[in-house]
Amino acid sequence: MSTGEVLPLTYDQLAVLRAGVPDASFGQYLELDGPLDEDRFSRVLQQTLAECTGLHSTFVLDGPEPGQVTGAPVTGPDVLDAAASDDPGRLVTTWIDHELTRPMDPGTGPLYVHALFRLPHGRYGWFQRYHRLVNDEPGMTAIVHRTAETYEAGESAPTPPPESRPFVSPSVPLTSDARYRESNSWADDRRYWEHLLAGAPRHETPPGPVSENENLGPFTIPADGALVRLARRSGGGPAAVLLAALAVYRHSRTAVDDVVVGHRSHGSTTPVRLSLAPQLTFDALTRHVGLQLRRSRRHRFLASTDGPVNSWSVAGGMREPLGVERIGTGAVAVVKRWDSAGDGVFVEVDDRDGSWTVDVHGPGDAQRLSHILAAAVEAPDTPLARVDVLGVVERGVLVPVRGRAGVGVRLLPEILAGGCGVGWGWCGGVVWGCGVVVWGVG
């Protein structure tokens, strides 16, 4: 039962509400390669969830001042038997798909779900889902860590320190928020982001419908020496390469040169703003991203309701490793993760085993992004105007097109006079002006 104590929302919780994503939830499915003491695991997980007091809140969102009501009871985990099914994998997938479509009501809760699936041959599946009002990705990882630690140590497991996320009461981040707003850092951070985003274009949905076959993720590209060297030169690591590719991808869908993409790291998303020019190389673009990432790390992002960026049409980040290899004597493997992208595109990358596994969430063209990444990494010194952004299907449709029949020989002034304006853009290695097409221009 709720304690009835009503607290205000933290800055991060208000940002979740301002984003306006209907289903602001995320989750993951782990496979536990047994043996596992099922009863002990369930008790340990319930103990961990009880320690995470921030999970047990409901929210009052009506009225002028939204608030959170603390002290809701601990729930879960649900234990479901899939081992006896004729198709255990299908049963698990169907259950998770149904759960992911179930709305989480902040007013009634609970805003998290845990399920343990019995699988054949002594294996188990562990599914967890959270609303962003009560947890984030680092918090989800901390819950896995704490559960594994307590399962291993039993009753002797040490109590985590009060300042360790997510094992804090809701009042702790509120106190931290209040101190931050009274400090000089708040004004300094506000100035930094206002300067960076001044005049930035507002959210624009990529033109045209996205076909149901467009999102073909996840896909894999080799994290070979070329990619490693590119990431190192950028000064921003692999994230700089990914964000540069997302900027090129966004331009290829919108033809907007002033590009803002979101960078997801440690559970929060911050903007990266880039100016794309046809003569700029992909290598130089990654350096620009790296420089901005280094500067932005010193400033907490303060979203503004009246700012130019209040949603992320394209965002991405490198996935944090789970950091837990075993629970008891059984190995742990991440099978799949989910995130709500809203109306935008969210890209996550697992960098392991000598390759990048790229997941595309939302209405994104995974084939085009894969093509851009591969082409840019293979030839990072190529000007952006020559980076091939077209996938196999698009190239097959567009390249044979030659336009209307010719009108005979005309002088350049006549061509320009008959034009409908002058502008430039680049797509698939083409730099164009109205009425004139110039191939291969850097």
Secondary structure, DSSP 4 states (H G I P E B T S, - for coil): -----EEEPPHHHHHHHHHT-TT-EEEEEEEEES---HHHHHHHHHHHHHH-GGGSEEEE-SSSS-EEEE-PPP---EEEE-TTSSSHHHHHHHHHHHHHHSPP-TTT---EEEEEEE-GGG-EEEEEEEETTT--HHHHHHHHHHHHHHHHHGGGPPPPPTTSTTSS-THHHHHHHHHHHTSHHHHHHHHHHHHHHTTPPPP-PPSSPPPTTS----EEEE--HHHHHHHHHHTSTHHHHHHHHHHHHHHHHH--SEEEEEEEETTEEEEEEEE--TT-BHHHHHHHHHHHHHHHTTS-----TTSS-SS-SEEEEEPPP----EETTEEEEEEEEEE--TTSEEEEEEEETTEEEEEEESS--HHHHHHHHHHHHH-TTSBGGG-----HHHHHHHTT---SPP-----HHHHHHTSS-----BSSSEEEETTEEEET--
